């Protein structure tokens, strides 16, 4: 097969990879109201709020924030690893 044929396939894969990355980022950035509390935490917070306390007002958001940090770290590691490998291949 000709060199032009393989270059054309590489270009198509590059375009497809860019689209896939765009949709992955889009889906990861779309946030919905999630309930991240376990049943015991939820019951304790609801009881506290019914009694007039405010101890658990931001508990759900805090749990989601803590849950997201490892995923963000893994994504950043993967991006830096990919960029480093790509730079080594071009040299």
PDB file of N, CA, C and O in Angstrom, chain B, residues numbered from 101:
ATOM      1  N   UNK B 101       0.835  -1.167   0.000  1.00  0.00           N
ATOM      2  CA  UNK B 101       0.000   0.000   0.000  1.00  0.00           C
ATOM      3  C   UNK B 101       0.889   1.242   0.000  1.00  0.00           C
ATOM      4  O   UNK B 101       2.035   1.229   0.450  1.00  0.00           O
ATOM      5  N   UNK B 102       0.323   2.272  -0.508  1.00  0.00           N
ATOM      6  CA  UNK B 102       1.117   3.489  -0.670  1.00  0.00           C
ATOM      7  C   UNK B 102       1.242   4.249   0.643  1.00  0.00           C
ATOM      8  O   UNK B 102       0.463   4.068   1.578  1.00  0.00           O
ATOM      9  N   UNK B 103       2.240   5.092   0.670  1.00  0.00           N
ATOM     10  CA  UNK B 103       2.497   5.911   1.846  1.00  0.00           C
ATOM     11  C   UNK B 103       1.352   6.891   2.075  1.00  0.00           C
ATOM     12  O   UNK B 103       0.996   7.185   3.216  1.00  0.00           O
ATOM     13  N   UNK B 104       0.781   7.391   0.989  1.00  0.00           N
ATOM     14  CA  UNK B 104      -0.328   8.335   1.091  1.00  0.00           C
ATOM     15  C   UNK B 104      -1.520   7.691   1.781  1.00  0.00           C
ATOM     16  O   UNK B 104      -2.202   8.343   2.572  1.00  0.00           O
ATOM     17  N   UNK B 105      -1.781   6.425   1.494  1.00  0.00           N
ATOM     18  CA  UNK B 105      -2.898   5.699   2.104  1.00  0.00           C
ATOM     19  C   UNK B 105      -2.742   5.644   3.616  1.00  0.00           C
ATOM     20  O   UNK B 105      -3.697   5.914   4.346  1.00  0.00           O
ATOM     21  N   UNK B 106      -1.553   5.299   4.095  1.00  0.00           N
ATOM     22  CA  UNK B 106      -1.328   5.202   5.540  1.00  0.00           C
ATOM     23  C   UNK B 106      -1.371   6.573   6.198  1.00  0.00           C
ATOM     24  O   UNK B 106      -1.832   6.700   7.332  1.00  0.00           O
ATOM     25  N   UNK B 107      -0.899   7.596   5.502  1.00  0.00           N
ATOM     26  CA  UNK B 107      -0.962   8.950   6.054  1.00  0.00           C
ATOM     27  C   UNK B 107      -2.416   9.402   6.187  1.00  0.00           C
ATOM     28  O   UNK B 107      -2.780  10.070   7.155  1.00  0.00           O
ATOM     29  N   UNK B 108      -3.237   9.036   5.215  1.00  0.00           N
ATOM     30  CA  UNK B 108      -4.651   9.371   5.257  1.00  0.00           C
ATOM     31  C   UNK B 108      -5.326   8.691   6.443  1.00  0.00           C
ATOM     32  O   UNK B 108      -6.137   9.311   7.130  1.00  0.00           O
ATOM     33  N   UNK B 109      -5.003   7.430   6.689  1.00  0.00           N
ATOM     34  CA  UNK B 109      -5.565   6.703   7.835  1.00  0.00           C
ATOM     35  C   UNK B 109      -5.124   7.353   9.140  1.00  0.00           C
ATOM     36  O   UNK B 109      -5.934   7.505  10.055  1.00  0.00           O
ATOM     37  N   UNK B 110      -3.855   7.740   9.243  1.00  0.00           N
ATOM     38  CA  UNK B 110      -3.366   8.407  10.448  1.00  0.00           C
ATOM     39  C   UNK B 110      -4.104   9.714  10.691  1.00  0.00           C
ATOM     40  O   UNK B 110      -4.449  10.027  11.830  1.00  0.00           O
ATOM     41  N   UNK B 111      -4.351  10.477   9.638  1.00  0.00           N
ATOM     42  CA  UNK B 111      -5.080  11.736   9.770  1.00  0.00           C
ATOM     43  C   UNK B 111      -6.514  11.502  10.245  1.00  0.00           C
ATOM     44  O   UNK B 111      -7.027  12.248  11.080  1.00  0.00           O
ATOM     45  N   UNK B 112      -7.152  10.471   9.714  1.00  0.00           N
ATOM     46  CA  UNK B 112      -8.517  10.157  10.137  1.00  0.00           C
ATOM     47  C   UNK B 112      -8.554   9.731  11.597  1.00  0.00           C
ATOM     48  O   UNK B 112      -9.463  10.117  12.333  1.00  0.00           O
ATOM     49  N   UNK B 113      -7.572   8.935  12.025  1.00  0.00           N
ATOM     50  CA  UNK B 113      -7.516   8.521  13.424  1.00  0.00           C
ATOM     51  C   UNK B 113      -7.275   9.711  14.348  1.00  0.00           C
ATOM     52  O   UNK B 113      -7.829   9.767  15.446  1.00  0.00           O
ATOM     53  N   UNK B 114      -6.451  10.661  13.909  1.00  0.00           N
ATOM     54  CA  UNK B 114      -6.204  11.862  14.696  1.00  0.00           C
ATOM     55  C   UNK B 114      -7.481  12.671  14.890  1.00  0.00           C
ATOM     56  O   UNK B 114      -7.761  13.149  15.990  1.00  0.00           O
ATOM     57  N   UNK B 115      -8.255  12.822  13.811  1.00  0.00           N
ATOM     58  CA  UNK B 115      -9.514  13.553  13.899  1.00  0.00           C
ATOM     59  C   UNK B 115     -10.493  12.825  14.822  1.00  0.00           C
ATOM     60  O   UNK B 115     -11.191  13.453  15.617  1.00  0.00           O
ATOM     61  N   UNK B 116     -10.538  11.501  14.710  1.00  0.00           N
ATOM     62  CA  UNK B 116     -11.437  10.722  15.541  1.00  0.00           C
ATOM     63  C   UNK B 116     -11.025  10.814  17.012  1.00  0.00           C
ATOM     64  O   UNK B 116     -11.880  10.914  17.893  1.00  0.00           O
ATOM     65  N   UNK B 117      -9.716  10.779  17.277  1.00  0.00           N
ATOM     66  CA  UNK B 117      -9.221  10.874  18.642  1.00  0.00           C
ATOM     67  C   UNK B 117      -9.588  12.226  19.243  1.00  0.00           C
ATOM     68  O   UNK B 117      -9.953  12.304  20.416  1.00  0.00           O
ATOM     69  N   UNK B 118      -9.494  13.290  18.453  1.00  0.00           N
ATOM     70  CA  UNK B 118      -9.869  14.610  18.945  1.00  0.00           C
ATOM     71  C   UNK B 118     -11.354  14.672  19.290  1.00  0.00           C
ATOM     72  O   UNK B 118     -11.733  15.282  20.291  1.00  0.00           O
ATOM     73  N   UNK B 119     -12.200  14.044  18.467  1.00  0.00           N
ATOM     74  CA  UNK B 119     -13.631  14.024  18.753  1.00  0.00           C
ATOM     75  C   UNK B 119     -13.925  13.223  20.013  1.00  0.00           C
ATOM     76  O   UNK B 119     -14.744  13.631  20.837  1.00  0.00           O
ATOM     77  N   UNK B 120     -13.258  12.085  20.161  1.00  0.00           N
ATOM     78  CA  UNK B 120     -13.474  11.256  21.347  1.00  0.00           C
ATOM     79  C   UNK B 120     -13.041  12.006  22.600  1.00  0.00           C
ATOM     80  O   UNK B 120     -13.746  11.988  23.609  1.00  0.00           O
ATOM     81  N   UNK B 121     -11.887  12.665  22.542  1.00  0.00           N
ATOM     82  CA  UNK B 121     -11.421  13.450  23.692  1.00  0.00           C
ATOM     83  C   UNK B 121     -12.404  14.552  24.030  1.00  0.00           C
ATOM     84  O   UNK B 121     -12.667  14.809  25.204  1.00  0.00           O
ATOM     85  N   UNK B 122     -12.950  15.208  23.016  1.00  0.00           N
ATOM     86  CA  UNK B 122     -13.924  16.268  23.250  1.00  0.00           C
ATOM     87  C   UNK B 122     -15.151  15.729  23.980  1.00  0.00           C
ATOM     88  O   UNK B 122     -15.611  16.336  24.947  1.00  0.00           O
ATOM     89  N   UNK B 123     -15.687  14.590  23.523  1.00  0.00           N
ATOM     90  CA  UNK B 123     -16.875  14.038  24.151  1.00  0.00           C
ATOM     91  C   UNK B 123     -16.593  13.514  25.557  1.00  0.00           C
ATOM     92  O   UNK B 123     -17.450  13.627  26.433  1.00  0.00           O
ATOM     93  N   UNK B 124     -15.431  12.952  25.786  1.00  0.00           N
ATOM     94  CA  UNK B 124     -15.071  12.496  27.131  1.00  0.00           C
ATOM     95  C   UNK B 124     -15.013  13.687  28.079  1.00  0.00           C
ATOM     96  O   UNK B 124     -15.550  13.629  29.185  1.00  0.00           O
ATOM     97  N   UNK B 125     -14.368  14.760  27.652  1.00  0.00           N
ATOM     98  CA  UNK B 125     -14.289  15.961  28.488  1.00  0.00           C
ATOM     99  C   UNK B 125     -15.684  16.546  28.706  1.00  0.00           C
ATOM    100  O   UNK B 125     -16.002  16.996  29.806  1.00  0.00           O
ATOM    101  N   UNK B 126     -16.508  16.541  27.673  1.00  0.00           N
ATOM    102  CA  UNK B 126     -17.862  17.057  27.797  1.00  0.00           C
ATOM    103  C   UNK B 126     -18.659  16.255  28.822  1.00  0.00           C
ATOM    104  O   UNK B 126     -19.328  16.833  29.679  1.00  0.00           O
ATOM    105  N   UNK B 127     -18.590  14.930  28.739  1.00  0.00           N
ATOM    106  CA  UNK B 127     -19.344  14.099  29.672  1.00  0.00           C
ATOM    107  C   UNK B 127     -18.801  14.194  31.093  1.00  0.00           C
ATOM    108  O   UNK B 127     -19.569  14.142  32.053  1.00  0.00           O
ATOM    109  N   UNK B 128     -17.481  14.333  31.238  1.00  0.00           N
ATOM    110  CA  UNK B 128     -16.918  14.462  32.572  1.00  0.00           C
ATOM    111  C   UNK B 128     -17.242  15.810  33.200  1.00  0.00           C
ATOM    112  O   UNK B 128     -17.362  15.923  34.420  1.00  0.00           O
ATOM    113  N   UNK B 129     -17.382  16.825  32.362  1.00  0.00           N
ATOM    114  CA  UNK B 129     -17.649  18.147  32.911  1.00  0.00           C
ATOM    115  C   UNK B 129     -19.132  18.373  33.185  1.00  0.00           C
ATOM    116  O   UNK B 129     -19.492  19.293  33.920  1.00  0.00           O
ATOM    117  N   UNK B 130     -19.994  17.546  32.601  1.00  0.00           N
ATOM    118  CA  UNK B 130     -21.423  17.680  32.853  1.00  0.00           C
ATOM    119  C   UNK B 130     -21.712  17.165  34.260  1.00  0.00           C
ATOM    120  O   UNK B 130     -21.508  15.989  34.560  1.00  0.00           O
ATOM    121  N   UNK B 131     -22.179  18.045  35.094  1.00  0.00           N
ATOM    122  CA  UNK B 131     -22.436  17.649  36.470  1.00  0.00           C
ATOM    123  C   UNK B 131     -23.928  17.611  36.738  1.00  0.00           C
ATOM    124  O   UNK B 131     -24.685  18.467  36.281  1.00  0.00           O
ATOM    125  N   UNK B 132     -24.316  16.632  37.465  1.00  0.00           N
ATOM    126  CA  UNK B 132     -25.696  16.491  37.891  1.00  0.00           C
ATOM    127  C   UNK B 132     -25.725  16.511  39.408  1.00  0.00           C
ATOM    128  O   UNK B 132     -24.701  16.302  40.058  1.00  0.00           O
ATOM    129  N   UNK B 133     -26.864  16.755  39.954  1.00  0.00           N
ATOM    130  CA  UNK B 133     -27.010  16.711  41.402  1.00  0.00           C
ATOM    131  C   UNK B 133     -26.951  15.245  41.824  1.00  0.00           C
ATOM    132  O   UNK B 133     -27.881  14.480  41.572  1.00  0.00           O
ATOM    133  N   UNK B 134     -25.862  14.867  42.462  1.00  0.00           N
ATOM    134  CA  UNK B 134     -25.654  13.486  42.873  1.00  0.00           C
ATOM    135  C   UNK B 134     -25.767  13.376  44.377  1.00  0.00           C
ATOM    136  O   UNK B 134     -25.431  14.312  45.102  1.00  0.00           O
ATOM    137  N   UNK B 135     -26.236  12.243  44.845  1.00  0.00           N
ATOM    138  CA  UNK B 135     -26.282  11.967  46.268  1.00  0.00           C
ATOM    139  C   UNK B 135     -25.160  10.996  46.591  1.00  0.00           C
ATOM    140  O   UNK B 135     -25.230   9.818  46.242  1.00  0.00           O
ATOM    141  N   UNK B 136     -24.130  11.490  47.253  1.00  0.00           N
ATOM    142  CA  UNK B 136     -22.963  10.675  47.523  1.00  0.00           C
ATOM    143  C   UNK B 136     -22.924  10.175  48.957  1.00  0.00           C
ATOM    144  O   UNK B 136     -21.939   9.563  49.371  1.00  0.00           O
ATOM    145  N   UNK B 137     -23.958  10.420  49.706  1.00  0.00           N
ATOM    146  CA  UNK B 137     -23.944  10.037  51.108  1.00  0.00           C
ATOM    147  C   UNK B 137     -24.382   8.588  51.281  1.00  0.00           C
ATOM    148  O   UNK B 137     -25.218   8.073  50.540  1.00  0.00           O
ATOM    149  N   UNK B 138     -23.791   7.955  52.280  1.00  0.00           N
ATOM    150  CA  UNK B 138     -24.265   6.620  52.631  1.00  0.00           C
ATOM    151  C   UNK B 138     -25.568   6.776  53.417  1.00  0.00           C
ATOM    152  O   UNK B 138     -25.938   7.887  53.796  1.00  0.00           O
ATOM    153  N   UNK B 139     -26.249   5.682  53.656  1.00  0.00           N
ATOM    154  CA  UNK B 139     -27.544   5.738  54.327  1.00  0.00           C
ATOM    155  C   UNK B 139     -27.428   6.275  55.753  1.00  0.00           C
ATOM    156  O   UNK B 139     -28.287   7.031  56.207  1.00  0.00           O
ATOM    157  N   UNK B 140     -26.367   5.884  56.454  1.00  0.00           N
ATOM    158  CA  UNK B 140     -26.213   6.349  57.844  1.00  0.00           C
ATOM    159  C   UNK B 140     -25.919   7.841  57.894  1.00  0.00           C
ATOM    160  O   UNK B 140     -26.464   8.553  58.738  1.00  0.00           O
ATOM    161  N   UNK B 141     -25.059   8.320  56.994  1.00  0.00           N
ATOM    162  CA  UNK B 141     -24.737   9.755  56.974  1.00  0.00           C
ATOM    163  C   UNK B 141     -25.968  10.566  56.624  1.00  0.00           C
ATOM    164  O   UNK B 141     -26.223  11.612  57.222  1.00  0.00           O
ATOM    165  N   UNK B 142     -26.735  10.081  55.652  1.00  0.00           N
ATOM    166  CA  UNK B 142     -27.936  10.792  55.238  1.00  0.00           C
ATOM    167  C   UNK B 142     -28.945  10.866  56.377  1.00  0.00           C
ATOM    168  O   UNK B 142     -29.548  11.915  56.598  1.00  0.00           O
ATOM    169  N   UNK B 143     -29.135   9.774  57.097  1.00  0.00           N
ATOM    170  CA  UNK B 143     -30.078   9.766  58.218  1.00  0.00           C
ATOM    171  C   UNK B 143     -29.621  10.717  59.319  1.00  0.00           C
ATOM    172  O   UNK B 143     -30.437  11.434  59.898  1.00  0.00           O
ATOM    173  N   UNK B 144     -28.326  10.726  59.610  1.00  0.00           N
ATOM    174  CA  UNK B 144     -27.805  11.613  60.651  1.00  0.00           C
ATOM    175  C   UNK B 144     -27.969  13.075  60.261  1.00  0.00           C
ATOM    176  O   UNK B 144     -28.322  13.907  61.097  1.00  0.00           O
ATOM    177  N   UNK B 145     -27.717  13.387  59.010  1.00  0.00           N
ATOM    178  CA  UNK B 145     -27.848  14.776  58.551  1.00  0.00           C
ATOM    179  C   UNK B 145     -29.307  15.201  58.542  1.00  0.00           C
ATOM    180  O   UNK B 145     -29.626  16.313  58.964  1.00  0.00           O
ATOM    181  N   UNK B 146     -30.199  14.336  58.068  1.00  0.00           N
ATOM    182  CA  UNK B 146     -31.615  14.684  58.054  1.00  0.00           C
ATOM    183  C   UNK B 146     -32.143  14.894  59.460  1.00  0.00           C
ATOM    184  O   UNK B 146     -32.931  15.810  59.698  1.00  0.00           O
ATOM    185  N   UNK B 147     -31.718  14.055  60.394  1.00  0.00           N
ATOM    186  CA  UNK B 147     -32.150  14.226  61.782  1.00  0.00           C
ATOM    187  C   UNK B 147     -31.630  15.539  62.347  1.00  0.00           C
ATOM    188  O   UNK B 147     -32.351  16.238  63.059  1.00  0.00           O
ATOM    189  N   UNK B 148     -30.390  15.876  62.038  1.00  0.00           N
ATOM    190  CA  UNK B 148     -29.804  17.123  62.519  1.00  0.00           C
ATOM    191  C   UNK B 148     -30.540  18.324  61.941  1.00  0.00           C
ATOM    192  O   UNK B 148     -30.809  19.291  62.654  1.00  0.00           O
ATOM    193  N   UNK B 149     -30.865  18.268  60.664  1.00  0.00           N
ATOM    194  CA  UNK B 149     -31.560  19.388  60.022  1.00  0.00           C
ATOM    195  C   UNK B 149     -32.988  19.544  60.546  1.00  0.00           C
ATOM    196  O   UNK B 149     -33.479  20.666  60.671  1.00  0.00           O
ATOM    197  N   UNK B 150     -33.659  18.431  60.854  1.00  0.00           N
ATOM    198  CA  UNK B 150     -35.017  18.500  61.409  1.00  0.00           C
ATOM    199  C   UNK B 150     -35.020  19.135  62.795  1.00  0.00           C
ATOM    200  O   UNK B 150     -35.980  19.804  63.177  1.00  0.00           O
ATOM    201  N   UNK B 151     -33.945  18.922  63.539  1.00  0.00           N
ATOM    202  CA  UNK B 151     -33.846  19.493  64.887  1.00  0.00           C
ATOM    203  C   UNK B 151     -33.397  20.945  64.861  1.00  0.00           C
ATOM    204  O   UNK B 151     -33.281  21.577  65.910  1.00  0.00           O
ATOM    205  N   UNK B 152     -33.145  21.478  63.674  1.00  0.00           N
ATOM    206  CA  UNK B 152     -32.763  22.878  63.565  1.00  0.00           C
ATOM    207  C   UNK B 152     -31.267  23.111  63.446  1.00  0.00           C
ATOM    208  O   UNK B 152     -30.833  24.262  63.398  1.00  0.00           O
ATOM    209  N   UNK B 153     -30.482  22.075  63.396  1.00  0.00           N
ATOM    210  CA  UNK B 153     -29.036  22.217  63.264  1.00  0.00           C
ATOM    211  C   UNK B 153     -28.630  22.457  61.814  1.00  0.00           C
ATOM    212  O   UNK B 153     -29.436  22.295  60.898  1.00  0.00           O
ATOM    213  N   UNK B 154     -27.396  22.838  61.620  1.00  0.00           N
ATOM    214  CA  UNK B 154     -26.900  23.051  60.256  1.00  0.00           C
ATOM    215  C   UNK B 154     -25.578  22.319  60.044  1.00  0.00           C
ATOM    216  O   UNK B 154     -24.753  22.750  59.238  1.00  0.00           O
ATOM    217  N   UNK B 155     -25.373  21.223  60.756  1.00  0.00           N
ATOM    218  CA  UNK B 155     -24.103  20.497  60.699  1.00  0.00           C
ATOM    219  C   UNK B 155     -23.865  19.840  59.345  1.00  0.00           C
ATOM    220  O   UNK B 155     -22.715  19.680  58.937  1.00  0.00           O
ATOM    221  N   UNK B 156     -24.917  19.459  58.646  1.00  0.00           N
ATOM    222  CA  UNK B 156     -24.716  18.732  57.396  1.00  0.00           C
ATOM    223  C   UNK B 156     -25.148  19.477  56.160  1.00  0.00           C
ATOM    224  O   UNK B 156     -25.456  18.854  55.144  1.00  0.00           O
ATOM    225  N   UNK B 157     -25.180  20.787  56.215  1.00  0.00           N
ATOM    226  CA  UNK B 157     -25.675  21.565  55.082  1.00  0.00           C
ATOM    227  C   UNK B 157     -24.856  21.336  53.818  1.00  0.00           C
ATOM    228  O   UNK B 157     -25.428  21.226  52.734  1.00  0.00           O
ATOM    229  N   UNK B 158     -23.539  21.263  53.928  1.00  0.00           N
ATOM    230  CA  UNK B 158     -22.705  21.085  52.750  1.00  0.00           C
ATOM    231  C   UNK B 158     -22.015  19.737  52.694  1.00  0.00           C
ATOM    232  O   UNK B 158     -21.023  19.578  51.983  1.00  0.00           O
ATOM    233  N   UNK B 159     -22.520  18.773  53.426  1.00  0.00           N
ATOM    234  CA  UNK B 159     -21.865  17.468  53.512  1.00  0.00           C
ATOM    235  C   UNK B 159     -21.828  16.752  52.169  1.00  0.00           C
ATOM    236  O   UNK B 159     -20.803  16.173  51.809  1.00  0.00           O
ATOM    237  N   UNK B 160     -22.926  16.783  51.423  1.00  0.00           N
ATOM    238  CA  UNK B 160     -22.975  16.071  50.147  1.00  0.00           C
ATOM    239  C   UNK B 160     -21.970  16.648  49.154  1.00  0.00           C
ATOM    240  O   UNK B 160     -21.272  15.898  48.472  1.00  0.00           O
ATOM    241  N   UNK B 161     -21.890  17.979  49.069  1.00  0.00           N
ATOM    242  CA  UNK B 161     -20.930  18.598  48.155  1.00  0.00           C
ATOM    243  C   UNK B 161     -19.496  18.294  48.572  1.00  0.00           C
ATOM    244  O   UNK B 161     -18.631  18.098  47.718  1.00  0.00           O
ATOM    245  N   UNK B 162     -19.242  18.252  49.862  1.00  0.00           N
ATOM    246  CA  UNK B 162     -17.906  17.917  50.357  1.00  0.00           C
ATOM    247  C   UNK B 162     -17.495  16.501  50.000  1.00  0.00           C
ATOM    248  O   UNK B 162     -16.344  16.251  49.641  1.00  0.00           O
ATOM    249  N   UNK B 163     -18.430  15.584  50.097  1.00  0.00           N
ATOM    250  CA  UNK B 163     -18.150  14.189  49.741  1.00  0.00           C
ATOM    251  C   UNK B 163     -17.847  14.079  48.253  1.00  0.00           C
ATOM    252  O   UNK B 163     -16.911  13.386  47.855  1.00  0.00           O
ATOM    253  N   UNK B 164     -18.638  14.762  47.433  1.00  0.00           N
ATOM    254  CA  UNK B 164     -18.393  14.732  45.981  1.00  0.00           C
ATOM    255  C   UNK B 164     -17.052  15.359  45.639  1.00  0.00           C
ATOM    256  O   UNK B 164     -16.346  14.864  44.761  1.00  0.00           O
ATOM    257  N   UNK B 165     -16.691  16.437  46.315  1.00  0.00           N
ATOM    258  CA  UNK B 165     -15.404  17.091  46.086  1.00  0.00           C
ATOM    259  C   UNK B 165     -14.256  16.147  46.412  1.00  0.00           C
ATOM    260  O   UNK B 165     -13.315  16.019  45.629  1.00  0.00           O
ATOM    261  N   UNK B 166     -14.326  15.489  47.559  1.00  0.00           N
ATOM    262  CA  UNK B 166     -13.276  14.551  47.951  1.00  0.00           C
ATOM    263  C   UNK B 166     -13.219  13.339  47.016  1.00  0.00           C
ATOM    264  O   UNK B 166     -12.145  12.793  46.765  1.00  0.00           O
ATOM    265  N   UNK B 167     -14.366  12.929  46.512  1.00  0.00           N
ATOM    266  CA  UNK B 167     -14.415  11.779  45.618  1.00  0.00           C
ATOM    267  C   UNK B 167     -13.795  12.112  44.254  1.00  0.00           C
ATOM    268  O   UNK B 167     -13.235  11.231  43.602  1.00  0.00           O
ATOM    269  N   UNK B 168     -13.888  13.356  43.824  1.00  0.00           N
ATOM    270  CA  UNK B 168     -13.415  13.740  42.491  1.00  0.00           C
ATOM    271  C   UNK B 168     -11.898  13.900  42.429  1.00  0.00           C
ATOM    272  O   UNK B 168     -11.315  13.727  41.358  1.00  0.00           O
ATOM    273  N   UNK B 169     -11.258  14.217  43.517  1.00  0.00           N
ATOM    274  CA  UNK B 169      -9.826  14.513  43.502  1.00  0.00           C
ATOM    275  C   UNK B 169      -8.955  13.367  42.967  1.00  0.00           C
ATOM    276  O   UNK B 169      -8.075  13.637  42.150  1.00  0.00           O
ATOM    277  N   UNK B 170      -9.144  12.115  43.376  1.00  0.00           N
ATOM    278  CA  UNK B 170      -8.308  11.039  42.815  1.00  0.00           C
ATOM    279  C   UNK B 170      -8.492  10.869  41.306  1.00  0.00           C
ATOM    280  O   UNK B 170      -7.534  10.579  40.591  1.00  0.00           O
ATOM    281  N   UNK B 171      -9.726  11.051  40.825  1.00  0.00           N
ATOM    282  CA  UNK B 171      -9.967  10.932  39.390  1.00  0.00           C
ATOM    283  C   UNK B 171      -9.273  12.052  38.627  1.00  0.00           C
ATOM    284  O   UNK B 171      -8.694  11.809  37.568  1.00  0.00           O
ATOM    285  N   UNK B 172      -9.320  13.252  39.139  1.00  0.00           N
ATOM    286  CA  UNK B 172      -8.642  14.369  38.491  1.00  0.00           C
ATOM    287  C   UNK B 172      -7.136  14.128  38.473  1.00  0.00           C
ATOM    288  O   UNK B 172      -6.481  14.403  37.468  1.00  0.00           O
ATOM    289  N   UNK B 173      -6.581  13.620  39.568  1.00  0.00           N
ATOM    290  CA  UNK B 173      -5.145  13.337  39.629  1.00  0.00           C
ATOM    291  C   UNK B 173      -4.762  12.267  38.606  1.00  0.00           C
ATOM    292  O   UNK B 173      -3.730  12.390  37.945  1.00  0.00           O
ATOM    293  N   UNK B 174      -5.582  11.213  38.466  1.00  0.00           N
ATOM    294  CA  UNK B 174      -5.282  10.167  37.484  1.00  0.00           C
ATOM    295  C   UNK B 174      -5.352  10.704  36.062  1.00  0.00           C
ATOM    296  O   UNK B 174      -4.524  10.344  35.225  1.00  0.00           O
ATOM    297  N   UNK B 175      -6.325  11.556  35.777  1.00  0.00           N
ATOM    298  CA  UNK B 175      -6.445  12.132  34.438  1.00  0.00           C
ATOM    299  C   UNK B 175      -5.231  12.996  34.133  1.00  0.00           C
ATOM    300  O   UNK B 175      -4.673  12.908  33.040  1.00  0.00           O
ATOM    301  N   UNK B 176      -4.811  13.829  35.076  1.00  0.00           N
ATOM    302  CA  UNK B 176      -3.642  14.679  34.861  1.00  0.00           C
ATOM    303  C   UNK B 176      -2.381  13.838  34.650  1.00  0.00           C
ATOM    304  O   UNK B 176      -1.563  14.148  33.784  1.00  0.00           O
ATOM    305  N   UNK B 177      -2.225  12.775  35.442  1.00  0.00           N
ATOM    306  CA  UNK B 177      -1.084  11.884  35.271  1.00  0.00           C
ATOM    307  C   UNK B 177      -1.091  11.271  33.879  1.00  0.00           C
ATOM    308  O   UNK B 177      -0.054  11.212  33.218  1.00  0.00           O
ATOM    309  N   UNK B 178      -2.258  10.814  33.434  1.00  0.00           N
ATOM    310  CA  UNK B 178      -2.367  10.222  32.105  1.00  0.00           C
ATOM    311  C   UNK B 178      -2.042  11.210  30.994  1.00  0.00           C
ATOM    312  O   UNK B 178      -1.390  10.848  30.015  1.00  0.00           O
ATOM    313  N   UNK B 179      -2.488  12.446  31.133  1.00  0.00           N
ATOM    314  CA  UNK B 179      -2.211  13.460  30.116  1.00  0.00           C
ATOM    315  C   UNK B 179      -0.720  13.758  30.064  1.00  0.00           C
ATOM    316  O   UNK B 179      -0.140  13.809  28.979  1.00  0.00           O
ATOM    317  N   UNK B 180      -0.093  13.956  31.216  1.00  0.00           N
ATOM    318  CA  UNK B 180       1.336  14.239  31.229  1.00  0.00           C
ATOM    319  C   UNK B 180       2.151  13.053  30.699  1.00  0.00           C
ATOM    320  O   UNK B 180       3.141  13.246  29.993  1.00  0.00           O
ATOM    321  N   UNK B 181       1.739  11.843  31.038  1.00  0.00           N
ATOM    322  CA  UNK B 181       2.422  10.648  30.543  1.00  0.00           C
ATOM    323  C   UNK B 181       2.309  10.574  29.020  1.00  0.00           C
ATOM    324  O   UNK B 181       3.291  10.294  28.332  1.00  0.00           O
ATOM    325  N   UNK B 182       1.116  10.826  28.503  1.00  0.00           N
ATOM    326  CA  UNK B 182       0.896  10.802  27.056  1.00  0.00           C
ATOM    327  C   UNK B 182       1.754  11.856  26.360  1.00  0.00           C
ATOM    328  O   UNK B 182       2.386  11.570  25.343  1.00  0.00           O
ATOM    329  N   UNK B 183       1.776  13.065  26.902  1.00  0.00           N
ATOM    330  CA  UNK B 183       2.563  14.135  26.285  1.00  0.00           C
ATOM    331  C   UNK B 183       4.052  13.815  26.309  1.00  0.00           C
ATOM    332  O   UNK B 183       4.765  14.102  25.348  1.00  0.00           O
ATOM    333  N   UNK B 184       4.521  13.227  27.396  1.00  0.00           N
ATOM    334  CA  UNK B 184       5.933  12.863  27.496  1.00  0.00           C
ATOM    335  C   UNK B 184       6.279  11.773  26.482  1.00  0.00           C
ATOM    336  O   UNK B 184       7.320  11.851  25.830  1.00  0.00           O
ATOM    337  N   UNK B 185       5.431  10.766  26.339  1.00  0.00           N
ATOM    338  CA  UNK B 185       5.670   9.699  25.362  1.00  0.00           C
ATOM    339  C   UNK B 185       5.643  10.250  23.939  1.00  0.00           C
ATOM    340  O   UNK B 185       6.449   9.846  23.101  1.00  0.00           O
ATOM    341  N   UNK B 186       4.731  11.156  23.668  1.00  0.00           N
ATOM    342  CA  UNK B 186       4.634  11.736  22.330  1.00  0.00           C
ATOM    343  C   UNK B 186       5.867  12.554  22.002  1.00  0.00           C
ATOM    344  O   UNK B 186       6.339  12.525  20.865  1.00  0.00           O
ATOM    345  N   UNK B 187       6.406  13.295  22.990  1.00  0.00           N
ATOM    346  CA  UNK B 187       7.613  14.091  22.761  1.00  0.00           C
ATOM    347  C   UNK B 187       8.833  13.204  22.518  1.00  0.00           C
ATOM    348  O   UNK B 187       9.699  13.549  21.714  1.00  0.00           O
ATOM    349  N   UNK B 188       8.904  12.068  23.203  1.00  0.00           N
ATOM    350  CA  UNK B 188      10.022  11.143  22.999  1.00  0.00           C
ATOM    351  C   UNK B 188       9.973  10.513  21.609  1.00  0.00           C
ATOM    352  O   UNK B 188      11.018  10.253  21.012  1.00  0.00           O
ATOM    353  N   UNK B 189       8.777  10.265  21.089  1.00  0.00           N
ATOM    354  CA  UNK B 189       8.649   9.652  19.765  1.00  0.00           C
ATOM    355  C   UNK B 189       9.007  10.613  18.660  1.00  0.00           C
ATOM    356  O   UNK B 189       9.519  10.191  17.623  1.00  0.00           O
ATOM    357  N   UNK B 190       8.753  11.894  18.850  1.00  0.00           N
ATOM    358  CA  UNK B 190       9.058  12.874  17.801  1.00  0.00           C
ATOM    359  C   UNK B 190      10.528  13.219  17.743  1.00  0.00           C
ATOM    360  O   UNK B 190      11.003  13.701  16.715  1.00  0.00           O
ATOM    361  N   UNK B 191      11.267  12.987  18.822  1.00  0.00           N
ATOM    362  CA  UNK B 191      12.711  13.319  18.845  1.00  0.00           C
ATOM    363  C   UNK B 191      13.514  12.269  18.167  1.00  0.00           C
ATOM    364  O   UNK B 191      14.737  12.381  18.092  1.00  0.00           O
TER     365      UNK B 191
END
